[in-house]
Amino acid sequence: MVAMLTLRRLLRKTTTQCVDFMIRRRGVSEGVFLLCLIWCCAPYASPPVALALGIILALVIGHPFKRYNSKITKYLLQISVVGLGFGMNFGEVVTAGRTGVLFTVVSIFGTLGVGYILGKWLAVNERTSHLISSRTAICGGSAIAAIAPIINANEEEISVSLGTIFILNSVGLFLFPPAGHYLGLSQHQFGLWSAIAIHDTSSVVGAAVRYGNEALKIATTVKLTRALWILPLSFLAALISRSKSARATVPVFIFAFVAASVMTSVVPDLKPAYGAIVRIAKTGLTITLFLIGAGLSREALKSVGIRPIAQGIVLWAFISVVSLIAVRSFS
């Protein structure tokens, strides 16, 4: 109770300071941004609303600190995911990873194959098509960041691919939880489905948080297992494109996530501390989604043509429906 009162006083004081900052400095966009950021730290803030708030901010007044946005979201997401690991028993992580491995392998290669065919059929630029297929198969922006330099994708092709991801991730974050409830999916089934069908790790975790703790455990573990496939996918792309300078980045934070879950299992006496870390991590995720939304630009939306969006939507619909059927049939 004392902690809650202290938090409320802190939020009230910080809000007042932001209003004063807007009045004195006339930094309206900076002040509004900081107020939104403070709201994301409140206990009642939710990931989908934070994302929507960020999008509105980006389209109405713009992001006042955009040049820092990319690096902050990247590291904040990774730190938040590691923090969530303190809420997961290592045995559950291993079980979830083993359960999702077959779905992961089949969905990755199935998505890449269908994406290649769709790209040819819709006459989408080859490199753009490759990026869209890779991010759908693996883990959104991380896959694009790994594959783009290997296939020598230019800035416009990367922008188009990222713009397509952003649109579909936003839809998935809002659509999947109510769809899961409507279809009567269990926590386990929803965790698997969201990890396979939603592109980006942030949106997967955001959707799973809304569905329940068990769904969050399954979704996070399976999604991070999928992220490890960035490495073989990068080497495959290098082989196909005959790139000699290909370098695949090892997603170190995934191993930190595993280490956190191991610590939770080995040293259970620190459970209250683990709970606090998980709560902070969920707040970090909410802030991450707000920043991702705020990073959207009108230019990025304009650069997304109808054909790449069509490829992304059809590919997303394919993997969503097929994975849903598989999850309901075999889990």
Secondary structure, DSSP 8 states (H G I E B T S, - for coil): -HHHHHHHHHHHHHHHHHHHHHHHH--HHHHHHHHHHHHHTSTT--HHHHHHHHHHHHHHT--TTHHHHHHHHHHHHHHHHHHHGGGS-HHHHHHHHHHHHHHHHHHHHHHHHHHHHHHHHTT--HHHHHHHHHHHHTTTHHHHHHHTTTTT--HHHHHHHHHHHHHHHHHHHHHHHHHHHHTT--HHHHHHHHHHHS-SHHHHHHHHHHH-HHHHHHHHHHHHHHHTTHHHHHHHHHHHHT-TT------HHHHHHHHHHHHHHH-GGGHHHHHHHHHHHHHHHHHHHHHHHHT--HHHHHH--HHHHHHHHHHHHHHHHHHHHHHHHH-
